[in-house]
């Protein structure tokens, strides 16, 4: 039996997962955390922090996409940014 979840809930859950992983990666300079969890410390930590910052942005975008009040604005933006018919 398949569990069918609404797309908004899936996007929100994914945004929460991305944000939690982003917080963990942004703390990559905290060596004691990685040693406590038994994980290798990322060297250099800058790359892990860049990935964490990218995941924060992705989590924000996913959270905003799941908002039903912005549906009309998102559809308008998608229609304007999509393929336009060439002028003849």
Secondary structure, DSSP 8 states (H G I E B T S, - for coil): ------HHHHHHHHHHHHHHHHHHHHTTT-HHHHHHHT----SSHHHHHHHHHHHHHHHHHHHHHT-GGGHHHHHHHHHHHS------
